[in-house]
Amino acid sequence: MENSNIKNSLNSSITVGALDNSRFHTIAAGVAAGGKAAVQGAAAVSTITKDVTASMKNVNINSEAEDKEKENNVNLNIAAQSNSEIVSNATVVAGGGKAGVGAGVAVNQIKQNMNVELNGGTQNVKEALIKGISAADITTIGIGGSAGGNAGIAGSVAVNQITNNNTVSVKDGANLTAKGNVGVIAENDSVISNYAGAVGIGIQGAGIGAAVSINQISGNTKASIEDSIVTAKGETDDTIEVKGTINDILNNLEGKP
């Protein structure tokens, strides 16, 4: 929402929201058997990349002098939630009379940027919530198994990376006045669950198994008020929930007299 003037009646809400859910469920499996030798591999690669934005720029709400004097019961909600999930399974089994070789590889990456902002303008409201929730979850299972009369060689590799940035801001000269509460909240939740294993069996010779797991979580989470005037008078009995989904928070604010 940009460059607008809004006059609202009592007991109403203005909501600018964005909700994105992205999910990958990937299974890569391989089975090999041979009289003398068996070689098998499986790879699962999943990538999620996205930007989610909810913004209000240069929007005036009940900014006229006569509107300021009225009892104002309009709630302002600028909220966004981004959920990304990857569940990946790479499993390999190989068996050969003399040699068995099996390898499983899983590579998963989530890159997401969240931006929620109130940018400029003058707003006179009852309650104001500016909030962003950015959640990323990777679950990986990488298993390699092999057996051979002389040698069994198995390996598994799992690489997981999450880059999760969440910025929530009131900035660029916004003049926000709330009769009750103002919440400027950024929430970031990143989780990697990784299970990697390998089994190599050599009946008469060598059995070799190796598993490698690489995991990385990075990103920035920031909630800020910059170059703006924000006033929360605390004259209502309402509250703002810091944690919870966007739907929970909006339901908590909407429709209260």
N, C-alpha and C positions, 0 to 999 in steps of 0.2 A: 504494500500500500504506500503510495507516494503522493505528495503535493496535493493534499485534500484538506477541506474544512468540514468538520462534522459537528452537528448539534444533536445531542441525544436526549430523549425523554427519561423520566425516572425509571428505576428498576429495569435496566437494560444492560447489555454487554456488547463489547467490541472485541472480537477475537481474530487475530492473525496467527495461523498455525500451519505447521508442516509435519507430516509423519511419514517415515520411510522404513520399510522392513525388507531386508535382503537376506536370502538364505541359499546356501549351497549344501547339498548332501551328496557326496561323491564316494563311490565304491569302485576300486580297481583291484581285480583278483586274477591270479594266474595259477594254473596247475599243470605240471609237466611230469611225464614218466617215460623212461627209455630203458631198453635192454642193457645198453652200455653207459650212456650218459644222458642226463636231462638238465636243460638250462631254461630257466623261466624268470621273467621280470614283470613288474607291474608298477605303474606310476599314476598318481593322482595329483593334478594341479588345479587349484582354485584361486581366483582373484576377485575381490570386490573393491571397486573404487567409486567414490561418490561424494557430492557436496549437497548439504541440506541447509536451507536458509529460510528464516522467517524474519521479516523486517518491516518497520514502519518509519518512513523518511519524510520529514517536513510535513507532518500531519498535525493539524490543530483540532483539539477536541474541547468543545464548550469553552472557547478562549475569549468570547466576547465579554464585556464588562457585566452585562445583565445576566449572562449565564453563570458567571462566577458567584453571584450573589444568591443564586438558587441552591436549594438543597440537592446535591448531586449524588445520585445513586447508580451511576454507570460504572461497570467494571471493565478494566482494560487488561487483556491477556495477549501477550506476544510469546508464543511457545513453539518449540520444535523438538521432535524426538527422532533419533536415528538408531535403528537396531540392525546389526550385521552378525550373521552366524555362518560358520563353515564347519561342517562335520565331514571328515575325510578318513577313508579306510583304504590302505594299500596292503594287500596280503598275498604272499606267494608261497607255494609249496612245490618242491621239485624232488624227484627220486629217480636214481639211476642205478643200474647193476654195478657199475664201477664208480661213477661220480655223479653227484647232484649239486647244482648251483642254483640258488634262488636269491633274488634281491627285490625289495619293496621300497619305493620312494614316494613321499608325500610332501608337496610344497604348497603352502597356503599363505595368502597375503590379504590383509584388509587395510585399506587406506580411506579414511573418511574425515571430512571437514564439516564442522557444524558452526553456523553463524546466526545468532539471534540478536537483533539490535533495535533500539529506539534511537532514532537519529534526527535530532532537531525537532522543531515544532513546540507548541504549548499545549499541555494536556491537563485538564481539571477533571478528576475522576474520584470514585469512591475507593476502589482497591486497584492496585496495579501489580501485575506479575510479568516479569520478563525472564524466561527460563529456557534452558537447553539441556537435553539429556542425550548423551552419546554413548552407546553401548556396543562393544565388539567382543565376540566369543569365538574361539577356535578350539575344536576338539579333534585330535589326530590319533589314529592308530596305524602304526607301520610295523608289519611283522614279516620276517623272512624265515623260511624253514627248508632244510634240505637234508637228504640222506643218500649215501652211496656206499657201495661195497668197499672201495678204497678211500674215498674222500667225500666229505659233505661240507659245502661252503655256503653260508647264508649271511645276508646283510640287510639292514634296513636303515633308511635315512629319512628324517623328518625335519623340515624347515618351516617355521611359523613366524610370521611377522605382522604386528599390528601397529599402525600409525593412526592415532586417534586425537584429533584436535577439536577443542570445543571453546568457542569464544562467545560470551554474552555481555552486552554493553549498552549503556546509556551514554550518548556522546553527541558531539558537534552542536552544543548549545541547546539541548533539549531542556524544557522548563516543565517539569512534571510535579503536579501537586495532587496528593491523595488524601481524602478525608480520613481514611483508615491506614492501610499498610502498603508498603512498596517492597517487592522482592525482586532482586537481581541475582539469579542463581545459575550456576554452571555445574553440571554433574557428569562425571566421566567414569565409566566402568569397563575395564578391559581385562579379559581372562583368557589364558591359554592352558589347555589340559592336553598333555602329550604323553602317549604310550608307545614306546618303540622297543622292539625286541627281535632277537635272531637266535635260531637254533641250527647248528650244523652237526650232523652225525656221520662218522666214518666207521663202518662196521669193522674193517680190518686195518684202517689207516687213520687218517687225521679227520677230525671234525672241527670246523672253524665257524664261529659266529661273531658278528660285530654289529653294534647298533650305535647310530649317531643321531643326536637330537640337538637342534639349534632353535632357540626361541628368543624373540625380541619384542618388547613393548616400548613404544615411545609416543610422544605427543605433548601438547600443551593444553591446560585447562585454565580459563581465565574468566572471571566475572568482574566488571569494572564500571565505574561512573567517571566519565572524563569530560571536563569543560562543560558541565551541565549543572542545572539547579534541580535538586530533588527534595521534595518536602513530604514527609509522612506525618500527618497530624495525630494519628492514633485515637481518633474519636469514635471508632466503631468497636464492636465486640468480635469482629471476624478475625480469623487467623490465616496465615499462609503456611502450607506444609512445605518444608524444605525438601524432603525426599518423597519419592513416589512417581508414578507415571504421569505424563501430561494429562491424560484423561482424569485421573484421580484429582489432580490439582485444579483443573478447570471445573470439575463438578463441585469442588469445595467452594469455589468462588461464585459460580454462576447462580443467578436467581435469588440471592439473598437481599432482603429489603434494607 
